Each structure stands twice: as structure tokens, then as C-alpha cells.
Amino acid sequence: MTSADAQSQIQCPIDLFEPQEAKIEALTKAINAAGSASGKAPNARMLIDELNVLLDCASYDRANRNCRLCRNFSELRRKTANLIVKIGAMGAAN
């Protein structure tokens, strides 16, 4: 890991981010590996569940830069996962 990598990591004050990030990365890889939108949707649903763990964090501190970054990244990822689920549903309906 380079020093830039170390500086770019989110430093979670309650150590929730890192284990969730590992799950999120694994699900993201599974989504990317799926060949169709309907094949991506089940993993996208699981991804949403894992992202909600971060988004529902009871220790969220608006004044903490790391908390804000975690929340912002998680919200963007959840929007993307929701789009995948919607597109997968449209493909399954056809």
C-alpha cells in the first residue's frame, strides 16, 4: 500500500466501515461478473442491505469527515445498486 492509499482510506471511529467494505467489495465484484441485469439484481439487493448497515450507523457524526465520506459513498453506491435492481426487474418482466 502506498502512502496515498493509506491516506485515502476511511478511518471509521467505531471500526464498522472496514468489515462492511470487504462485503461491499465482494458483492460489487459479483455484480460486475454477472452477465445480465437480471443476474446482477440479487447481488445488488444484498449490496443494498450491506450499505444500509453503514447508512443506519447510530454513531454517525456529521462533524467527522470520515463519517461524512462513508455516508456519501454509501448513498452513491446505494443509488447505483437501486438502479441495477430496477433494470433487472425490467429485464425479468420482458
N, C-alpha and C positions, 0 to 999 in steps of 0.2 A: 504494500500500500504506500502510495506517495504521501507527502505531507499535505498536498492539496486534497487528496481523498479523505484523509483524517479530518481536515477542517470542514469538509462538506457534509459530514455525517451529522444527523440529528442526535443531539445529546438529550435523551429523554430523562427528566428528573425522577421518574418512577420506574425506569427500565422496562417500559411497556413497548416502546417503538421497535426495538431490535428483534424480539421474537415474532412480533406481528409482521415486520418487514420480511423476515425469512419466509413466512407463509404466503405473503402477498407476492413475493418474487416467484415462488414455486407455482402459484396459480396463474400468474401472468405468463410464465413460460408455457404452461399447459394451454392457455387460451391462444397464444401465438402459434402453438404447434397444431391446433385443431384446423381441419381443412375447410370447414364451413361455418357460417354464422350460427346455425342451429347446434353444431358441435361445440362451439365456443361458449354458448349460453349457460350450460350447467356450471362450468368453472367460473364464469362471470358472476353468477348468483352466489357462489361460495366466496368469491373475492369481495363482493359487497358485504357479506357477513363479517369477514375479517377486517375490512375497512371500518365498519360500524363500531368495532371494538375500540379503534383509535378515536373515531369521531364522538363516541359516547364517553370518553375519558372523564371521570369525575374530578380528576386533578388538573384539568385544563387551566392554564394560567395565561390570560391574554397578554400580560406584561412580559412573558417569557418568549423570546424569539424562537426557540426550539419548538415550543408548543404551537406557536402560530404557523411555523413551517410544516409541522406534522399535520395540522388541521387542513391547511391549504392544499398540500399534496394529496391528502386523503380525500378531500372533496373533489378535486380534479379526477382522481382515479375512479371515484365512485360514479361521477358523471359518465366517464368513458365506459365503465362496466354496465351502467344502466342502458347506454346506447347499444351495447353488444347484446344485452338481453332483449331489448325491443326489436332489433334487427333479426335476432334468432327466432323470435316469436313470429315475425312476419314471414320468414322463410318456412317455418313449420306450418303456417296457415295455407301456404300455396300448394 
